[in-house]
Amino acid sequence: MQEWVIVAVVAIAVIFGASKLPQIARNMGKAQGEFKKGLKEGAVDEPAAPSAPPMQAAAPEQHTADQPPSQS
């Protein structure tokens, strides 16, 4: 093991207590499993969405000297 891993494990043991480490590891494993399951479900269930045409900006209003700008 690398030194930083050992230091991290010791720090976690001091912060949470040695009795909580198995519970923390179990919960992290469950969370990782749920995350992977969600990724698989999202990749399978999500149909390919058709690409929408790009939106075009509206042309600015043209004002003439004879007409004041419209109040919208």
N, CA, C and O atoms as CSV, one atom per row, in Angstrom:
chain,resi,resn,atom,element,x,y,z
A,1,MET,N,N,0.836,-1.193,0.000
A,1,MET,CA,C,0.000,0.000,0.000
A,1,MET,C,C,0.872,1.244,0.000
A,1,MET,O,O,2.007,1.245,0.478
A,2,GLN,N,N,0.306,2.280,-0.545
A,2,GLN,CA,C,1.029,3.547,-0.543
A,2,GLN,C,C,0.831,4.230,0.810
A,2,GLN,O,O,-0.124,3.956,1.537
A,3,GLU,N,N,1.749,5.112,1.115
A,3,GLU,CA,C,1.730,5.763,2.435
A,3,GLU,C,C,0.464,6.582,2.660
A,3,GLU,O,O,-0.072,6.600,3.768
A,4,TRP,N,N,-0.017,7.256,1.625
A,4,TRP,CA,C,-1.171,8.124,1.813
A,4,TRP,C,C,-2.432,7.312,2.109
A,4,TRP,O,O,-3.332,7.795,2.796
A,5,VAL,N,N,-2.502,6.084,1.596
A,5,VAL,CA,C,-3.652,5.236,1.870
A,5,VAL,C,C,-3.665,4.832,3.349
A,5,VAL,O,O,-4.710,4.836,3.999
A,6,ILE,N,N,-2.506,4.492,3.852
A,6,ILE,CA,C,-2.400,4.108,5.262
A,6,ILE,C,C,-2.774,5.288,6.150
A,6,ILE,O,O,-3.514,5.124,7.119
A,7,VAL,N,N,-2.274,6.461,5.829
A,7,VAL,CA,C,-2.597,7.666,6.606
A,7,VAL,C,C,-4.096,7.951,6.542
A,7,VAL,O,O,-4.695,8.320,7.552
A,8,ALA,N,N,-4.706,7.786,5.371
A,8,ALA,CA,C,-6.138,8.047,5.227
A,8,ALA,C,C,-6.958,7.063,6.060
A,8,ALA,O,O,-7.921,7.459,6.717
A,9,VAL,N,N,-6.583,5.786,6.036
A,9,VAL,CA,C,-7.319,4.783,6.813
A,9,VAL,C,C,-7.200,5.063,8.309
A,9,VAL,O,O,-8.183,4.953,9.041
A,10,VAL,N,N,-6.012,5.421,8.761
A,10,VAL,CA,C,-5.816,5.737,10.180
A,10,VAL,C,C,-6.630,6.971,10.561
A,10,VAL,O,O,-7.258,6.993,11.620
A,11,ALA,N,N,-6.623,7.996,9.709
A,11,ALA,CA,C,-7.379,9.220,10.006
A,11,ALA,C,C,-8.870,8.928,10.075
A,11,ALA,O,O,-9.558,9.446,10.955
A,12,ILE,N,N,-9.379,8.111,9.164
A,12,ILE,CA,C,-10.802,7.763,9.183
A,12,ILE,C,C,-11.139,6.957,10.432
A,12,ILE,O,O,-12.188,7.160,11.045
A,13,ALA,N,N,-10.254,6.049,10.802
A,13,ALA,CA,C,-10.488,5.246,12.013
A,13,ALA,C,C,-10.535,6.129,13.251
A,13,ALA,O,O,-11.337,5.893,14.154
A,14,VAL,N,N,-9.687,7.138,13.296
A,14,VAL,CA,C,-9.674,8.047,14.448
A,14,VAL,C,C,-10.935,8.911,14.461
A,14,VAL,O,O,-11.532,9.127,15.516
A,15,ILE,N,N,-11.339,9.402,13.288
A,15,ILE,CA,C,-12.494,10.298,13.218
A,15,ILE,C,C,-13.793,9.557,13.518
A,15,ILE,O,O,-14.584,10.008,14.347
A,16,PHE,N,N,-14.023,8.419,12.851
A,16,PHE,CA,C,-15.303,7.724,12.979
A,16,PHE,C,C,-15.296,6.607,14.012
A,16,PHE,O,O,-16.357,6.177,14.463
A,17,GLY,N,N,-14.146,6.144,14.380
A,17,GLY,CA,C,-14.071,5.018,15.310
A,17,GLY,C,C,-14.013,3.709,14.544
A,17,GLY,O,O,-14.636,3.564,13.492
A,18,ALA,N,N,-13.266,2.768,15.073
A,18,ALA,CA,C,-13.050,1.497,14.377
A,18,ALA,C,C,-14.336,0.695,14.237
A,18,ALA,O,O,-14.468,-0.089,13.297
A,19,SER,N,N,-15.273,0.869,15.135
A,19,SER,CA,C,-16.512,0.097,15.065
A,19,SER,C,C,-17.407,0.546,13.904
A,19,SER,O,O,-18.231,-0.237,13.433
A,20,LYS,N,N,-17.261,1.779,13.439
A,20,LYS,CA,C,-18.094,2.298,12.353
A,20,LYS,C,C,-17.520,1.982,10.974
A,20,LYS,O,O,-18.240,2.103,9.982
A,21,LEU,N,N,-16.257,1.582,10.874
A,21,LEU,CA,C,-15.632,1.349,9.573
A,21,LEU,C,C,-16.344,0.292,8.732
A,21,LEU,O,O,-16.558,0.534,7.544
A,22,PRO,N,N,-16.727,-0.878,9.282
A,22,PRO,CA,C,-17.449,-1.853,8.447
A,22,PRO,C,C,-18.780,-1.317,7.920
A,22,PRO,O,O,-19.158,-1.596,6.783
A,23,GLN,N,N,-19.481,-0.553,8.740
A,23,GLN,CA,C,-20.759,0.021,8.313
A,23,GLN,C,C,-20.541,1.042,7.196
A,23,GLN,O,O,-21.294,1.073,6.223
A,24,ILE,N,N,-19.523,1.867,7.337
A,24,ILE,CA,C,-19.215,2.867,6.310
A,24,ILE,C,C,-18.845,2.177,5.002
A,24,ILE,O,O,-19.320,2.573,3.937
A,25,ALA,N,N,-18.001,1.149,5.073
A,25,ALA,CA,C,-17.592,0.418,3.874
A,25,ALA,C,C,-18.787,-0.259,3.211
A,25,ALA,O,O,-18.888,-0.259,1.984
A,26,ARG,N,N,-19.690,-0.831,3.994
A,26,ARG,CA,C,-20.884,-1.482,3.460
A,26,ARG,C,C,-21.770,-0.467,2.740
A,26,ARG,O,O,-22.256,-0.728,1.639
A,27,ASN,N,N,-21.974,0.676,3.362
A,27,ASN,CA,C,-22.813,1.707,2.745
A,27,ASN,C,C,-22.186,2.247,1.461
A,27,ASN,O,O,-22.894,2.529,0.494
A,28,MET,N,N,-20.871,2.388,1.450
A,28,MET,CA,C,-20.201,2.855,0.234
A,28,MET,C,C,-20.327,1.816,-0.880
A,28,MET,O,O,-20.496,2.179,-2.044
A,29,GLY,N,N,-20.247,0.534,-0.538
A,29,GLY,CA,C,-20.419,-0.519,-1.530
A,29,GLY,C,C,-21.820,-0.539,-2.107
A,29,GLY,O,O,-22.001,-0.723,-3.310
A,30,LYS,N,N,-22.816,-0.348,-1.246
A,30,LYS,CA,C,-24.204,-0.294,-1.716
A,30,LYS,C,C,-24.421,0.909,-2.628
A,30,LYS,O,O,-25.087,0.808,-3.658
A,31,ALA,N,N,-23.855,2.040,-2.241
A,31,ALA,CA,C,-24.009,3.246,-3.052
A,31,ALA,C,C,-23.353,3.064,-4.417
A,31,ALA,O,O,-23.903,3.491,-5.433
A,32,GLN,N,N,-22.189,2.437,-4.445
A,32,GLN,CA,C,-21.506,2.198,-5.711
A,32,GLN,C,C,-22.324,1.251,-6.584
A,32,GLN,O,O,-22.428,1.460,-7.793
A,33,GLY,N,N,-22.904,0.213,-5.986
A,33,GLY,CA,C,-23.741,-0.720,-6.746
A,33,GLY,C,C,-24.967,-0.043,-7.322
A,33,GLY,O,O,-25.327,-0.287,-8.473
A,34,GLU,N,N,-25.613,0.806,-6.534
A,34,GLU,CA,C,-26.780,1.547,-7.018
A,34,GLU,C,C,-26.401,2.503,-8.145
A,34,GLU,O,O,-27.149,2.668,-9.109
A,35,PHE,N,N,-25.245,3.124,-8.016
A,35,PHE,CA,C,-24.788,4.052,-9.044
A,35,PHE,C,C,-24.558,3.311,-10.362
A,35,PHE,O,O,-24.994,3.773,-11.417
A,36,LYS,N,N,-23.876,2.164,-10.308
A,36,LYS,CA,C,-23.625,1.381,-11.516
A,36,LYS,C,C,-24.928,0.863,-12.119
A,36,LYS,O,O,-25.084,0.836,-13.339
A,37,LYS,N,N,-25.864,0.452,-11.263
A,37,LYS,CA,C,-27.159,-0.024,-11.739
A,37,LYS,C,C,-27.907,1.099,-12.456
A,37,LYS,O,O,-28.522,0.875,-13.498
A,38,GLY,N,N,-27.851,2.293,-11.899
A,38,GLY,CA,C,-28.499,3.443,-12.526
A,38,GLY,C,C,-27.869,3.798,-13.856
A,38,GLY,O,O,-28.571,4.178,-14.794
A,39,LEU,N,N,-26.554,3.681,-13.950
A,39,LEU,CA,C,-25.890,3.950,-15.226
A,39,LEU,C,C,-26.327,2.956,-16.290
A,39,LEU,O,O,-26.578,3.337,-17.433
A,40,LYS,N,N,-26.421,1.686,-15.920
A,40,LYS,CA,C,-26.841,0.659,-16.877
A,40,LYS,C,C,-28.278,0.886,-17.313
A,40,LYS,O,O,-28.581,0.793,-18.502
A,41,GLU,N,N,-29.161,1.178,-16.380
A,41,GLU,CA,C,-30.559,1.407,-16.710
A,41,GLU,C,C,-30.724,2.648,-17.578
A,41,GLU,O,O,-31.529,2.650,-18.510
A,42,GLY,N,N,-29.982,3.683,-17.285
A,42,GLY,CA,C,-30.074,4.913,-18.072
A,42,GLY,C,C,-29.566,4.725,-19.482
A,42,GLY,O,O,-30.110,5.315,-20.415
A,43,ALA,N,N,-28.543,3.921,-19.661
A,43,ALA,CA,C,-27.984,3.703,-20.993
A,43,ALA,C,C,-28.897,2.823,-21.826
A,43,ALA,O,O,-28.945,2.985,-23.045
A,44,VAL,N,N,-29.623,1.894,-21.213
A,44,VAL,CA,C,-30.475,0.974,-21.951
A,44,VAL,C,C,-31.818,1.615,-22.257
A,44,VAL,O,O,-32.315,1.489,-23.376
A,45,ASP,N,N,-32.414,2.299,-21.292
A,45,ASP,CA,C,-33.763,2.825,-21.439
A,45,ASP,C,C,-33.837,4.114,-22.244
A,45,ASP,O,O,-34.908,4.465,-22.740
A,46,GLU,N,N,-32.747,4.812,-22.382
A,46,GLU,CA,C,-32.776,6.119,-23.012
A,46,GLU,C,C,-32.701,5.987,-24.531
A,46,GLU,O,O,-31.651,5.625,-25.061
A,47,PRO,N,N,-33.800,6.275,-25.245
A,47,PRO,CA,C,-33.754,6.188,-26.703
A,47,PRO,C,C,-32.945,7.342,-27.283
A,47,PRO,O,O,-32.769,8.379,-26.644
A,48,ALA,N,N,-32.466,7.146,-28.479
A,48,ALA,CA,C,-31.688,8.199,-29.127
A,48,ALA,C,C,-32.636,9.337,-29.501
A,48,ALA,O,O,-33.563,9.145,-30.289
A,49,ALA,N,N,-32.407,10.496,-28.947
A,49,ALA,CA,C,-33.256,11.652,-29.210
A,49,ALA,C,C,-32.865,12.272,-30.545
A,49,ALA,O,O,-31.680,12.442,-30.828
A,50,PRO,N,N,-33.851,12.609,-31.362
A,50,PRO,CA,C,-33.505,13.266,-32.623
A,50,PRO,C,C,-32.946,14.650,-32.338
A,50,PRO,O,O,-33.400,15.347,-31.431
A,51,SER,N,N,-31.977,15.025,-33.111
A,51,SER,CA,C,-31.366,16.335,-32.876
A,51,SER,C,C,-32.269,17.417,-33.444
A,51,SER,O,O,-32.778,17.301,-34.558
A,52,ALA,N,N,-32.454,18.452,-32.673
A,52,ALA,CA,C,-33.292,19.570,-33.090
A,52,ALA,C,C,-32.463,20.514,-33.956
A,52,ALA,O,O,-31.257,20.652,-33.750
A,53,PRO,N,N,-33.098,21.152,-34.907
A,53,PRO,CA,C,-32.345,22.118,-35.716
A,53,PRO,C,C,-31.880,23.268,-34.840
A,53,PRO,O,O,-32.563,23.617,-33.877
A,54,PRO,N,N,-30.755,23.857,-35.145
A,54,PRO,CA,C,-30.257,24.959,-34.310
A,54,PRO,C,C,-31.204,26.150,-34.366
A,54,PRO,O,O,-31.785,26.466,-35.404
A,55,MET,N,N,-31.337,26.798,-33.218
A,55,MET,CA,C,-32.213,27.971,-33.151
A,55,MET,C,C,-31.506,29.158,-33.777
A,55,MET,O,O,-30.304,29.355,-33.597
A,56,GLN,N,N,-32.267,29.934,-34.504
A,56,GLN,CA,C,-31.702,31.125,-35.125
A,56,GLN,C,C,-32.157,32.349,-34.358
A,56,GLN,O,O,-33.302,32.436,-33.914
A,57,ALA,N,N,-31.257,33.275,-34.211
A,57,ALA,CA,C,-31.588,34.511,-33.509
A,57,ALA,C,C,-32.497,35.360,-34.388
A,57,ALA,O,O,-32.341,35.409,-35.609
A,58,ALA,N,N,-33.449,36.026,-33.743
A,58,ALA,CA,C,-34.356,36.900,-34.480
A,58,ALA,C,C,-33.607,38.137,-34.933
A,58,ALA,O,O,-32.743,38.657,-34.227
A,59,ALA,N,N,-33.948,38.590,-36.102
A,59,ALA,CA,C,-33.310,39.786,-36.634
A,59,ALA,C,C,-33.794,40.993,-35.839
A,59,ALA,O,O,-34.971,41.073,-35.491
A,60,PRO,N,N,-32.899,41.924,-35.552
A,60,PRO,CA,C,-33.330,43.117,-34.807
A,60,PRO,C,C,-34.306,43.941,-35.642
A,60,PRO,O,O,-34.245,43.961,-36.872
A,61,GLU,N,N,-35.214,44.623,-34.930
A,61,GLU,CA,C,-36.196,45.459,-35.622
A,61,GLU,C,C,-35.510,46.601,-36.339
A,61,GLU,O,O,-34.580,47.219,-35.822
A,62,GLN,N,N,-35.985,46.863,-37.532
A,62,GLN,CA,C,-35.447,47.982,-38.304
A,62,GLN,C,C,-36.344,49.206,-38.069
A,62,GLN,O,O,-37.556,49.144,-38.279
A,63,HIS,N,N,-35.754,50.283,-37.645
A,63,HIS,CA,C,-36.501,51.509,-37.400
A,63,HIS,C,C,-36.115,52.533,-38.458
A,63,HIS,O,O,-34.958,52.627,-38.866
A,64,THR,N,N,-37.086,53.275,-38.878
A,64,THR,CA,C,-36.824,54.360,-39.814
A,64,THR,C,C,-36.978,55.672,-39.067
A,64,THR,O,O,-37.513,55.717,-37.959
A,65,ALA,N,N,-36.516,56.703,-39.670
A,65,ALA,CA,C,-36.609,58.016,-39.030
A,65,ALA,C,C,-38.061,58.464,-38.928
A,65,ALA,O,O,-38.400,59.244,-38.038
A,66,ASP,N,N,-38.938,57.981,-39.835
A,66,ASP,CA,C,-40.332,58.383,-39.822
A,66,ASP,C,C,-41.138,57.652,-38.747
A,66,ASP,O,O,-42.161,58.162,-38.290
A,67,GLN,N,N,-40.685,56.452,-38.336
A,67,GLN,CA,C,-41.424,55.676,-37.349
A,67,GLN,C,C,-40.660,55.604,-36.051
A,67,GLN,O,O,-39.465,55.309,-36.047
A,68,PRO,N,N,-41.338,55.870,-34.940
A,68,PRO,CA,C,-40.683,55.664,-33.654
A,68,PRO,C,C,-40.620,54.154,-33.362
A,68,PRO,O,O,-41.412,53.390,-33.914
A,69,PRO,N,N,-39.705,53.726,-32.518
A,69,PRO,CA,C,-39.648,52.301,-32.190
A,69,PRO,C,C,-40.920,51.853,-31.482
A,69,PRO,O,O,-41.497,52.609,-30.700
A,70,SER,N,N,-41.356,50.634,-31.752
A,70,SER,CA,C,-42.597,50.132,-31.147
A,70,SER,C,C,-42.369,49.835,-29.681
A,70,SER,O,O,-41.294,49.381,-29.290
A,71,GLN,N,N,-43.370,50.088,-28.881
A,71,GLN,CA,C,-43.290,49.833,-27.444
A,71,GLN,C,C,-43.914,48.468,-27.185
A,71,GLN,O,O,-45.136,48.334,-27.257
A,72,SER,N,N,-43.104,47.449,-26.885
A,72,SER,CA,C,-43.619,46.100,-26.649
A,72,SER,C,C,-43.651,45.800,-25.191
A,72,SER,O,O,-44.057,44.707,-24.795
